[in-house]
Amino acid sequence: MLAVSPGNRGSAISVSGEGLDISAIRYDEKTIFVLAANDTVAGFYSSYPAPHGSLHADGNANVVEWTYAPQGAEQGTLLIAGQQFEIRDGSVVLISLKQQAPKIEVFPADVSDICSPGVERRFRLLADKTPRIKAFLEEK
């Protein structure tokens, strides 16, 4: 399912299905980070009053809440499941929900072209160039 959520200064393009949820989070017309979660059955996103969402795990009662506090157009603070991460001008956030406690990885990447319909295809192209993303997508 593809969802486009416009907001005040932020927006997201999300696609979910087959246990994978991918969201490109944008602020001031620029993709700031891409959030990808595996083993999901549902995801939710809203951009008002600040970008935030939740991910619902398949097979357990795990619900992971996240919120993003922008500090200008190219950086901000991401809070996921009580853990805080600094986002700087392009990041990938991988969230594995296959275990009871979510496993979260955040690392810099060029996510500038992951912003329009076709977000899953563009994310998979990035995975072809990024071994950690590729391994995440192949996890069973």
N, C-alpha and C positions, 0 to 999 in steps of 0.2 A: 504494500500500500504506500503511495506517495502522498505526502502532506506538505503543503507550503504554508508557513505561519508568519505573516508579516507582523511587525511590531512597531513601536514608537521609533526607535533607531536601530533595532535589531530584527533579525528574521532567521528562520531556519528552513531548510529543505530536508525532509526525512523520508526514508524508505525503510520498510520493514517487511519481513516475510522469511519463512523457513528458518526461524530461530535467530535471525540477525537483524539488528536495528542500527541504521547508520543515519546520523544527523550532521549536516553541515551548518554550523552556527555562524551567522554573519552579524556584523555590527558596522554601521555607516557604510554599507555596500561592499564590505570586504569580509571574506571568510577568515574568521579568527581561529576556529578549531573545528575538527571533525571528531565526533564522538561515535564509537562503534561498540556495540555490546552483543555478545553471543548468548545463546540459550534463552532468548527472550520470547515472551508470548504477546507482550504489548508494550508500547512506549507512549509517552505523553510529552508534549512540549508547549510552552507558552512563552511569549516574549514580554508580557506585561505583568508587573511593573519592571521586571528584569528577566532575562532569559533563565528559564528553569524547567525542570521536567522530572519524570520518573520512569523507571524501567522495571518491568515485572518479569521475574524469572519463571522459566518453565521447569516444573518438577519440584519446586520448593516454594515456600511462601515469601521468598526474598523480594522486597521492593526497594530499589535503590533510588534515592532522591538526589538530585543535583541542582545547583544554582550557579550562575555566572554573574559576577559583579565587574562590569567593564570599568577600566580606569583609562579612558581615552579610546581611540579607535584601534589600537594595536596591542593592547595588553589588558589583563584583568586577573581576577582571582576566581578559580573554579573550586567549588566545594562539592565533593561527591562522597556520600556515605560517611560523613564526618571527617573526611580527609581533605586538606587544602592543597591546591596546586596553583602555581603561578603560570599563567599563559602569556607567551610573548610572541606576537607576530607569526602565528601559524604553528599549530600543534595537532598531534593526533592523540586521542584519548581512547585507550582500549580497556574495556570492562568485561571481564569474564564472570559470568553468573553461574558457571557450572558447579560451583561449590557453595556451601552455605554463606561464607563470608566472601564478598566480591573481591576479585583481584583487579587492581587498577594500575595501568601503566600510562605515563604521559611523556611524550618526547617531541622535539621539534621536527617539523616536516613542511615541505612546500604544499600547502593545501589551497593555494590561490585559485586553481581552476575547478575545485570541487564545490560548485555553487549553483548549479542549474539542474533542471531535470536531467537525469542521467547520472545522478550522484553515486549510485552503486557501481555503475560501470567505471566511472572516473576513479572511485576509491579502489576498485580492483586493479586498475592500471597503476595507481600509486603502489599498491601491494606488490605488483610485479617488480618494482624497483626498490622495495623496502622489505628485506627478509623477515623482520619481526612482524610486520602486518600480514605478510603472506602466511607465516606460521600460525598467527592468530586465526586467520580465516580457515585454515586447514585443521584446527583443533577439533577433535571429536568429543 
